[in-house]
Every structure is written in structure tokens, then in C-alpha cells.
Amino acid sequence: MSAQPASRHRHGFDAGLFPLVEAIVGARARRDVLASSVTTLAIGGAIRALVTVDTAEELGKVVSLLARMDQDVRALGNGSNLLIADEGLDGWVLRLGASFRSVTWLAEDGTVEVGGAASLMSFARKVSDEGWSGLEFAAGIPASIGGAAFMNAGAHGSEIGQRVVRVYGVLADGTHGVWEHDVLPWSYRSSGLSPGMTVTSVVFRLIRGERSEISRLCSEHLAERRARQPLALPSAGSVFKNPRPDLPAGRVLEAAGLKGQRVGGAQISELHANWIVNPEKRATAGDVRQLIELCRTRVRQHSGIELEPELKVWP
Ligand SMILES: Cc1cc2nc3c(=O)[nH]c(=O)nc-3n(C[C@H](O)[C@H](O)[C@H](O)COP(=O)(O)OP(=O)(O)OC[C@H]3O[C@@H](n4cnc5c(N)ncnc54)[C@H](O)[C@@H]3O)c2cc1C
């Protein structure tokens, strides 16, 4: 499973730094926040420190302070692709505040800068309604703009990276960075941005289109989701990456007889074999991990395919 940040040794969580962080962000630094309250799977124990920042400067200050003290720092978006351990997270989780939800049109050619905390779904709907094409695929993806850019979220044959002009963010050492589209190694569910950095805003270029055609496409994508995905239940979307573009993970999981399989409170959706759901909100992270391992083992035995999780697992 993909862990983040990568391997570097870090010191343990230093609660003594809390007052220094509070001096920068005030009451927006919170202790022991349940991961289940900030993830769409509704699973996970206490995050030792959840810090909401309101400006890029604040973010830079907090990150550089924590980096100097070698603390574990992670960016949280909408928590729609995350599994956080039952024991919680002994580290600092940073979240962008409401001021990072702004949308600023930079030119009439469809160039627009969007804050990292803005909702991808709402932004995609807004621009689609206004006759801008390019984000129809995003209808129904409950991501933040920052998380979607970091993950290179995609659906229906399109990815967000295709629409990105540049990304602004703060690196793991607290310095500010700008990445033009072409310097990033965009790939399936990855922007290539380094773990530990935080995307603060993204500049997109959208394409003028026919409003009725854009709206038709969005509705079609949403209808397909409603028919094939268990949207009413807590989940984190697809659990595994597709082994190949022409071979969806759901198909190999279903072929291995995994639909409906349960471990504790976690279940492989009856509707879509690549979704793990938490129907009664009593699943533990341990249940989900076991179910993931069961899926990998069964698929390996059944078809020789090595499934790779798309879900990010903390720690
Ligand atoms: C109902 C449902 C449908 C979904 N459908 C799709 C789909 O069609 N296609 C698809 O690709 N995904 C889908 N997903 C998964 C998820 O929405 C995406 O992976 C999304 O990109 C995660 O964004 P987030 O803001 O929720 O990030 P989080 O889940 O909070 O974090 C995911 C990763 O991104 C990093 N991250 C978050 N915010 C930032 C930031 N500002 N800067 C840097 N790194 C950051 C985190 O550190 C973590 O590594 C779906 C999920 C659900 C629940």
C-alpha cells in the first residue's frame, strides 16, 4: 500500500511544539481529531494535531518550523482517498482553510486559478454550467482541488493533469514552489509532486464548448456513477489501480469472486468490486487492510495479477 511521506527517518510527534504552531495559526490548531470525522470512509483513530492554515505564508511558516524539528507532516484534502490507522496518526496533518477556496479568472481564454481547498465537484459543475469544457469527467469526484491535482484524479478516460497549466504549493521544507505542467511526470493517479508538499492552488486552462453538450456529458457520467457505484455508503472510491487501461481492477476482483466479501464491518461492494464500503460505519482500518490483502491474494491466485492500491494508507 502506498505510504506517505516516504522512508526518511523522523523524530516522534513532539507535542511541545504545539504552542509554537498555535502562535502561528491560533485556535485553528486542534489536538486529537478523529480521522473518522475527516475521511469519507469514516474510519480511523485520533490525529494528534490537525492544523488549518489560512494563507500560504502561514502554511510556509508552520511547515518550516515542523521540518526543522523533523516532524511527520502530511497534507489532508477532503479525505476521499485515505485510510487512517485505528491507532490514529502520531503526526501533524495540515489542511487548507476556507480562504483557499477562491476561483480567479486570469484570462478570457479559460485560464483560471483555483484554491487547493476548493471542491473539485463544485468547481467542475460551475464551469460546466458556464459552458467551459474539460472537467466533465470530474462530476461526482468528492475531492479537493489540491488532493485531485496531487493524485491526478481521473475518470472516463480523462485526468485532471490534462487541464493543469501550473501548480502552486509549499514544499516539505516550507519553501514556496511553482510547477509548470510540463515539468511534472504526470501518470495514472500521480502528478509526480513530492510527498510532503502541499498544493495551495492550481491554474487550469478550460476550453469554450457547447453548453448543452457539456451538460449532457456531465449528466451521462453522473448517471453511470449512480448505476455502478455505491455512492450512498461511506467509501474512498476505487481501492486498486486498474492493472491496464483496458482491464479495470473491478473486473479482475469480480472474476475472483470477491463481490460482497466481508471482513468485520468492511465489505467489497455488491455493486462494484473495486470499492470497499463501510455500510454500518463500524469497520476498522484493520478490517479494510485485511480485506485489501485478501483481494490481492485471491486475485494473484486467480489471474496472476498483482493489484496495486490507489488508496493512500496512513501511517
Ligand atoms: C464517492 C467517491 C468517488 C471517487 N471517484 C473517483 C474518480 O472517479 N477518480 C479518481 O481519481 N478518484 C476518485 N475518488 C478518490 C478521491 O476522490 C481522489 O483520489 C481525490 O483525488 C482525493 O482528493 P482529496 O482532496 O480527498 O485527497 P485526500 O484523500 O485528503 O488525500 C489523498 C492524497 O492526496 C494528498 N493531498 C491531499 N490534499 C493535498 C494538497 N492540498 N496538497 C498536496 N497533497 C494533498 C494527501 O496527502 C494524500 O496523499 C473517489 C472517491 C469517492 C469517495
The ligand as an SDF file (V2000), in Angstrom:
LIG
                    3D

 53 58  0  0  0  0  0  0  0  0999 V2000
  -17.5050    8.5180   -3.9840 C   0  0  0  0  0  0  0  0  0  0  0  0
  -16.0720    8.6390   -4.4800 C   0  0  0  0  0  0  0  0  0  0  0  0
  -15.8170    8.6670   -5.8420 C   0  0  0  0  0  0  0  0  0  0  0  0
  -14.5000    8.7760   -6.3120 C   0  0  0  0  0  0  0  0  0  0  0  0
  -14.2750    8.7800   -7.6550 N   0  0  0  0  0  0  0  0  0  0  0  0
  -13.0070    8.9520   -8.1070 C   0  0  0  0  0  0  0  0  0  0  0  0
  -12.7420    9.0120   -9.5190 C   0  0  0  0  0  0  0  0  0  0  0  0
  -13.6280    8.8850  -10.3560 O   0  0  0  0  0  0  0  0  0  0  0  0
  -11.4620    9.2090   -9.9170 N   0  0  0  0  0  0  0  0  0  0  0  0
  -10.4410    9.3590   -9.0330 C   0  0  0  0  0  0  0  0  0  0  0  0
   -9.2890    9.5910   -9.4460 O   0  0  0  0  0  0  0  0  0  0  0  0
  -10.6660    9.2930   -7.6950 N   0  0  0  0  0  0  0  0  0  0  0  0
  -11.8980    9.1000   -7.2160 C   0  0  0  0  0  0  0  0  0  0  0  0
  -12.1320    9.0260   -5.8700 N   0  0  0  0  0  0  0  0  0  0  0  0
  -10.9930    9.1060   -4.9230 C   0  0  0  0  0  0  0  0  0  0  0  0
  -10.6370   10.5330   -4.4710 C   0  0  0  0  0  0  0  0  0  0  0  0
  -11.7360   11.4050   -4.5790 O   0  0  0  0  0  0  0  0  0  0  0  0
   -9.4440   11.0780   -5.2680 C   0  0  0  0  0  0  0  0  0  0  0  0
   -8.2860   10.2830   -5.1150 O   0  0  0  0  0  0  0  0  0  0  0  0
   -9.0720   12.5110   -4.8750 C   0  0  0  0  0  0  0  0  0  0  0  0
   -8.0890   12.9780   -5.7670 O   0  0  0  0  0  0  0  0  0  0  0  0
   -8.6000   12.6670   -3.4380 C   0  0  0  0  0  0  0  0  0  0  0  0
   -8.6870   14.0360   -3.1040 O   0  0  0  0  0  0  0  0  0  0  0  0
   -8.8180   14.5360   -1.5960 P   0  0  0  0  0  0  0  0  0  0  0  0
   -8.8220   16.0040   -1.6190 O   0  0  0  0  0  0  0  0  0  0  0  0
   -9.9770   13.8850   -0.9520 O   0  0  0  0  0  0  0  0  0  0  0  0
   -7.4490   13.9940   -1.0180 O   0  0  0  0  0  0  0  0  0  0  0  0
   -7.2020   13.1760    0.3460 P   0  0  0  0  0  0  0  0  0  0  0  0
   -7.9740   11.8980    0.2990 O   0  0  0  0  0  0  0  0  0  0  0  0
   -7.3830   14.0620    1.5010 O   0  0  0  0  0  0  0  0  0  0  0  0
   -5.6460   12.8270    0.1720 O   0  0  0  0  0  0  0  0  0  0  0  0
   -5.2380   11.9380   -0.8530 C   0  0  0  0  0  0  0  0  0  0  0  0
   -3.7540   12.1710   -1.1120 C   0  0  0  0  0  0  0  0  0  0  0  0
   -3.5700   13.4760   -1.6260 O   0  0  0  0  0  0  0  0  0  0  0  0
   -2.7140   14.2310   -0.7540 C   0  0  0  0  0  0  0  0  0  0  0  0
   -3.2440   15.6010   -0.6910 N   0  0  0  0  0  0  0  0  0  0  0  0
   -4.4870   15.9970   -0.3370 C   0  0  0  0  0  0  0  0  0  0  0  0
   -4.5890   17.3320   -0.4220 N   0  0  0  0  0  0  0  0  0  0  0  0
   -3.3880   17.7710   -0.8310 C   0  0  0  0  0  0  0  0  0  0  0  0
   -2.8390   19.0480   -1.0930 C   0  0  0  0  0  0  0  0  0  0  0  0
   -3.5570   20.1790   -0.9660 N   0  0  0  0  0  0  0  0  0  0  0  0
   -1.5510   19.1220   -1.4660 N   0  0  0  0  0  0  0  0  0  0  0  0
   -0.7880   18.0070   -1.6140 C   0  0  0  0  0  0  0  0  0  0  0  0
   -1.2400   16.7750   -1.3730 N   0  0  0  0  0  0  0  0  0  0  0  0
   -2.5220   16.6630   -0.9940 C   0  0  0  0  0  0  0  0  0  0  0  0
   -2.7510   13.5480    0.5970 C   0  0  0  0  0  0  0  0  0  0  0  0
   -1.5700   13.8160    1.3300 O   0  0  0  0  0  0  0  0  0  0  0  0
   -2.9070   12.0980    0.1670 C   0  0  0  0  0  0  0  0  0  0  0  0
   -1.6590   11.5660   -0.1900 O   0  0  0  0  0  0  0  0  0  0  0  0
  -13.4330    8.8870   -5.3790 C   0  0  0  0  0  0  0  0  0  0  0  0
  -13.7030    8.8550   -4.0060 C   0  0  0  0  0  0  0  0  0  0  0  0
  -15.0070    8.7220   -3.5590 C   0  0  0  0  0  0  0  0  0  0  0  0
  -15.2760    8.6910   -2.0770 C   0  0  0  0  0  0  0  0  0  0  0  0
  1  2  1  0
  2  3  1  0
  2 52  2  0
  3  4  2  0
  4  5  1  0
  4 50  1  0
  5  6  2  0
  6  7  1  0
  6 13  1  0
  7  8  2  0
  7  9  1  0
  9 10  1  0
 10 11  2  0
 10 12  1  0
 12 13  2  0
 13 14  1  0
 14 15  1  0
 14 50  1  0
 15 16  1  0
 16 17  1  0
 16 18  1  0
 18 19  1  0
 18 20  1  0
 20 21  1  0
 20 22  1  0
 22 23  1  0
 23 24  1  0
 24 25  2  0
 24 26  1  0
 24 27  1  0
 27 28  1  0
 28 29  2  0
 28 30  1  0
 28 31  1  0
 31 32  1  0
 32 33  1  0
 33 34  1  0
 33 48  1  0
 34 35  1  0
 35 36  1  0
 35 46  1  0
 36 37  1  0
 36 45  1  0
 37 38  2  0
 38 39  1  0
 39 40  1  0
 39 45  2  0
 40 41  1  0
 40 42  2  0
 42 43  1  0
 43 44  2  0
 44 45  1  0
 46 47  1  0
 46 48  1  0
 48 49  1  0
 50 51  2  0
 51 52  1  0
 52 53  1  0
M  END
$$$$
